[in-house]
Structures are given as C-alpha cells and as structure tokens.
Amino acid sequence: MTRTDIIKELERRGYKAECRNNVKNGIIFEGIVIGDKQVSPIIYTEKLIKNAEKCGRNIYSVASEIIDIYEQNEDKEIPLELLTSKEFFMNHVSIGIQRKSNEDIEKQECELDPDELESYLFIKYKYEDGAGCMKINDFFLKQIGVSRLEAWEMARKNISEDMVIESVYQLMVEIFGMPYDQDRESDFPLYIITNSDKVKGASVILNREKLKEFGKKHDTDKILVLPSSIHEMLISPYADWMDVDEMKTLVQEVNATEVLPEEKLIDKAYIVEL
C-alpha cells in the first residue's frame, strides 16, 4: 500500500488529493493534502500505512480514516485572504530554531550556535485547541510586500512579547502536591523558557533583554543553557561548580530517551554571557 494508492481511492470518492512532504527539523515526513486551499493541514501517512498493514486493513479503510482526519481539521486551514494579508503576517510571524538544513526557507545562523543551528521565520496561527505553523521563504515575503529586514524585526518583537519562564521546582511542587519551600527552589535553580503555547518556543533564547532581566534577578551575568527541544530550553544561573561536559552528557541522555527525533535540537550545553 502506498500514498499513490490512497490518493487514487480518495479521488474515486470525489476528493481532490495530492502528495505533500513536510520537513521537520531536517526529517522528511510524507503525507497527503486534501482540498485546493492555499494552505491545508498535511495528513501524514507513514504510520497510518504501517498500522493498516500490521492489522490487515485495506486501502478503503485507510482512506476513510484520512477523510475523518481531514473533516476534523478542515477548519484549521488558513483562508487565502489572511495568508496574503500583510497585517496578518506581521501579527503572526515568529522565529523557530532547528538543526541546520537545506530547506528553501527564510533563515539565518542561530546566535546560540551558528555552526550547527539555524533560526528561521514561520507564521504561527492559533486554533481553539492548539496552534499551526507554516514556514515561509523569500518568495512569500515578496508576494506580501515585506522586506527580509522588516520580517525579522517584527518576528523578534513578537517573540520578545511572548516569553514564559517557569521554575522546574515549582512545576514539581504542583505535579506532586509537595509543600513549597523557597530555600529548596534556591537550591534547585532550573527554569524552563518557552512561549505561551509551548509551540516552537526554544527561540525565546534569542530574547537577550529578558535573559538579562533573569540574570539580574539571580545576581549573575552568565547562564547555563540546555537545549531541551525545538519547543523549549532549560536555563540556570551559572555557578563555578557547573561542568559543561557533564551537562552535555545529560542533554544527550534526555534527547536519546525523551525527545522525538523531529523535535530534538542538539546534544550540547552552553554558557551564555548576558
């Protein structure tokens, strides 16, 4: 069973469908798009096909499942009038961080690690039950009449206004119902930084002003940065006892066991001067 087989079955039932691949952090995901709108959700097919073959299901069954997914997510398509609106773009453009790639997207070297990471622009649009993202390229910017400089400046402004810092200790207190102890939080100064919806929020590490505020609050001009995923990072006020190599090993272990390949950033730890 292949994507082409599924598309033929969808077309037999009167649906317009086509193959569409999506690159997530350097990993290619194969999928199908139904409909003819400019931007539609991609329904990924690899796992659907594997599960169907494992259970002995036929193409008709898989096509029905894809139609159900499409109908449940049909309202998550971006209307063309919004997609071509400069105002919509300026309000929704954001910055993501991923491993270096050959994607034809609007990107630049990432300040945190210019050798192995890249920053890129994308549009983030929120639904009632989540958020969707669309990477953009130079052609798109020209179509809506926005310069690269203007786009990056607005994206930086947007991420600077949407930065969330959460104490790992306080999260543990809430999860396990423990009594809060301010002294213990001082002994465990580890914090998650991300955006409000926790979607591609690792880029808030580029918000130097907020990081300086964090450093001032914790009486330090250096922070330890642990890339957790494309969605968040961990930071801590730097102390002399911290061993970057040991922290790197910690990041490697977490990436290998807890982070999806398409969400993994890099097996490194960094000391950032504020």
VORO-512830 format. One record per residue (C-alpha): x negated, y negated, z. Coordinates in Angstrom, 3 decimals, padded with zeros to 6 digits. Example, Ala and Ser with C-alpha at 12.3 -4.5 7.8 and 13.67 -1.06 7.14 Angstrom:
# VORO-512830
-012.300:004.500:007.800;
-013.670:001.060:007.140;
***
This chain:
# VORO-512830
000.000:000.000:000.000;
-001.397:-003.429:-000.983;
-000.368:-007.069:-000.817;
000.435:-006.916:-004.510;
002.837:-004.037:-003.896;
004.578:-006.026:-001.163;
004.847:-009.139:-003.352;
006.455:-007.101:-006.128;
009.036:-005.817:-003.636;
009.690:-009.354:-002.339;
010.138:-010.629:-005.892;
012.512:-007.732:-006.640;
014.653:-009.054:-003.788;
014.628:-012.566:-005.185;
011.866:-014.172:-003.117;
009.071:-016.226:-004.608;
005.835:-014.998:-003.032;
002.108:-015.213:-003.639;
-001.176:-014.019:-002.147;
-002.892:-016.546:000.094;
-006.073:-016.193:002.126;
-006.956:-018.263:005.146;
-010.408:-018.770:006.640;
-010.504:-018.967:010.424;
-013.897:-019.813:011.856;
-015.656:-018.068:008.961;
-013.415:-014.968:008.957;
-011.116:-014.361:005.972;
-007.523:-013.354:006.695;
-005.407:-012.014:003.836;
-001.754:-012.958:003.735;
001.380:-013.817:001.796;
003.246:-017.090:001.438;
006.956:-017.115:000.654;
008.643:-020.109:-000.934;
007.413:-023.005:-003.012;
006.858:-025.757:-000.457;
003.502:-027.521:-000.407;
002.528:-026.113:002.989;
004.088:-022.915:004.292;
003.040:-020.554:007.090;
000.850:-017.679:005.920;
002.093:-014.242:006.932;
-000.973:-012.087:007.481;
-000.651:-008.631:006.003;
-003.663:-006.536:007.001;
-002.318:-005.425:010.394;
001.218:-005.046:009.023;
-000.032:-002.681:006.316;
-002.240:-000.692:008.712;
000.593:-000.270:011.223;
003.022:000.730:008.492;
000.684:003.348:007.050;
-000.035:004.684:010.522;
003.688:005.079:011.235;
004.592:006.340:007.777;
006.725:003.321:006.864;
007.293:002.371:003.227;
006.953:-000.871:001.265;
010.650:-001.669:001.650;
010.259:-001.618:005.428;
007.161:-003.845:005.390;
008.805:-006.331:003.010;
011.811:-006.505:005.344;
009.500:-007.236:008.278;
007.799:-010.016:006.325;
011.159:-011.544:005.396;
012.146:-011.522:009.073;
008.906:-013.307:009.994;
009.468:-015.825:007.202;
013.034:-016.606:008.283;
011.949:-017.037:011.899;
009.233:-019.506:010.894;
010.844:-021.242:007.924;
011.390:-024.433:009.920;
007.643:-024.673:010.590;
006.821:-025.756:007.055;
005.647:-029.362:006.709;
008.016:-031.337:004.465;
006.238:-032.780:001.432;
007.304:-036.334:002.310;
005.453:-036.038:005.625;
002.448:-034.310:004.134;
001.891:-037.208:001.724;
002.552:-039.895:004.326;
-000.483:-041.899:005.426;
001.270:-042.780:008.688;
001.929:-039.108:009.458;
-001.694:-038.278:008.669;
-003.119:-040.999:010.901;
-000.949:-039.896:013.807;
-001.739:-036.191:013.429;
-005.323:-035.936:012.157;
-007.652:-034.235:014.602;
-011.098:-032.659:014.841;
-011.918:-028.981:015.184;
-015.198:-027.206:015.854;
-016.211:-023.917:014.261;
-019.269:-021.967:013.165;
-020.937:-023.335:010.029;
-019.160:-022.238:006.870;
-018.980:-022.683:003.107;
-015.361:-023.851:003.216;
-014.362:-026.721:000.938;
-013.074:-028.904:003.752;
-013.810:-032.333:005.172;
-016.590:-031.607:007.682;
-019.883:-032.743:009.173;
-022.552:-031.437:011.522;
-021.358:-030.966:015.077;
-023.098:-033.193:017.610;
-023.261:-030.390:020.177;
-025.237:-028.061:017.872;
-025.985:-029.455:014.379;
-027.772:-026.266:013.333;
-025.006:-023.727:013.957;
-021.717:-025.562:014.432;
-019.667:-027.951:012.304;
-016.888:-030.410:013.019;
-014.003:-030.624:010.567;
-010.765:-032.536:010.086;
-007.327:-030.974:010.242;
-003.719:-032.011:010.675;
-002.014:-030.701:013.795;
001.772:-030.707:013.877;
003.771:-029.589:016.889;
006.864:-027.418:016.982;
009.247:-026.792:019.812;
007.411:-023.548:020.649;
003.844:-024.250:019.549;
001.613:-026.044:017.076;
000.478:-025.532:013.498;
-002.740:-026.663:011.814;
-003.844:-027.427:008.271;
-007.458:-028.091:007.295;
-007.964:-030.920:004.834;
-010.514:-031.772:002.156;
-011.742:-034.809:000.252;
-009.133:-034.341:-002.484;
-006.358:-034.546:000.121;
-007.807:-037.764:001.577;
-007.882:-039.353:-001.868;
-004.279:-038.330:-002.513;
-003.018:-040.163:000.577;
-005.396:-043.113:000.197;
-007.541:-042.663:003.298;
-011.327:-043.014:003.270;
-013.545:-040.439:004.971;
-014.752:-043.051:007.467;
-011.211:-044.106:008.308;
-010.095:-040.491:008.707;
-012.932:-039.582:011.076;
-012.464:-042.742:013.137;
-008.764:-042.027:013.576;
-009.394:-038.369:014.388;
-011.884:-039.347:017.100;
-009.366:-041.786:018.520;
-006.702:-039.084:018.596;
-008.868:-036.555:020.432;
-010.047:-039.204:022.892;
-006.420:-039.787:023.875;
-005.702:-036.094:024.333;
-008.324:-034.647:026.682;
-007.439:-032.426:029.621;
-009.891:-031.400:032.370;
-008.769:-028.548:034.632;
-010.573:-027.151:037.656;
-011.137:-023.397:037.349;
-010.932:-023.149:041.140;
-007.541:-024.887:041.232;
-006.255:-022.589:038.490;
-007.338:-019.592:040.575;
-005.568:-021.072:043.596;
-002.346:-021.358:041.582;
-002.632:-017.910:039.994;
-003.440:-016.003:043.178;
-001.458:-018.167:045.580;
-004.508:-018.995:047.696;
-004.684:-021.987:050.038;
-006.549:-024.911:048.507;
-009.908:-025.755:050.079;
-011.644:-028.882:048.804;
-015.019:-027.705:050.092;
-014.730:-024.469:048.140;
-013.927:-026.411:044.990;
-017.146:-028.347:045.523;
-018.981:-025.012:045.760;
-017.338:-023.867:042.503;
-017.578:-026.950:040.233;
-016.498:-025.342:036.951;
-013.967:-027.079:034.697;
-012.058:-026.297:031.512;
-011.898:-029.073:028.941;
-009.361:-028.871:026.128;
-006.398:-030.795:024.679;
-002.824:-030.894:025.958;
-001.542:-027.983:023.850;
-004.799:-025.981:024.078;
-004.995:-025.607:020.282;
-008.468:-026.175:018.791;
-009.312:-028.231:021.838;
-013.050:-027.474:022.018;
-013.630:-030.681:020.051;
-012.911:-032.814:023.122;
-016.575:-032.144:023.986;
-017.231:-034.928:021.436;
-015.468:-037.443:023.679;
-018.569:-038.944:025.251;
-016.738:-041.637:027.186;
-014.590:-039.135:029.085;
-017.650:-036.966:029.727;
-019.463:-039.982:031.170;
-016.479:-040.586:033.453;
-016.675:-036.941:034.535;
-020.403:-037.317:035.227;
-019.893:-040.495:037.225;
-017.192:-038.803:039.308;
-019.571:-035.933:040.088;
-022.623:-038.175:040.527;
-024.635:-036.698:037.652;
-025.967:-037.753:034.271;
-026.162:-034.181:032.952;
-023.579:-031.461:032.451;
-023.775:-027.784:031.649;
-021.619:-026.842:028.651;
-020.431:-023.283:027.977;
-018.602:-022.861:024.634;
-015.591:-020.754:025.587;
-013.786:-020.668:022.224;
-012.582:-022.949:019.426;
-009.783:-023.934:021.815;
-011.715:-024.951:024.927;
-015.079:-025.305:026.615;
-016.325:-024.969:030.175;
-018.357:-027.710:031.802;
-020.052:-028.137:035.157;
-022.137:-030.865:036.772;
-025.730:-029.812:036.130;
-027.863:-028.647:039.056;
-031.548:-027.722:039.084;
-030.806:-024.115:040.037;
-028.849:-023.515:036.821;
-030.675:-021.239:034.394;
-029.621:-021.843:030.776;
-030.765:-018.377:029.678;
-028.621:-016.738:032.369;
-025.668:-018.885:031.353;
-026.240:-017.915:027.725;
-026.037:-014.253:028.731;
-022.761:-014.983:030.496;
-021.341:-016.622:027.355;
-022.448:-013.628:025.268;
-020.692:-011.179:027.593;
-017.460:-013.159:027.625;
-017.498:-013.621:023.847;
-018.024:-009.898:023.335;
-015.180:-008.797:025.604;
-012.639:-011.593:025.942;
-012.669:-013.771:022.805;
-011.176:-012.901:019.416;
-013.773:-012.976:016.598;
-011.909:-015.748:014.777;
-011.899:-017.873:017.952;
-015.494:-017.290:019.000;
-017.880:-020.229:018.728;
-021.454:-019.437:019.677;
-023.477:-017.397:022.184;
-025.252:-020.364:023.731;
-025.220:-022.678:026.714;
-026.173:-026.348:026.589;
-027.354:-029.099:028.891;
-025.893:-032.398:027.694;
-027.229:-035.741:028.858;
-024.495:-038.335:029.349;
***
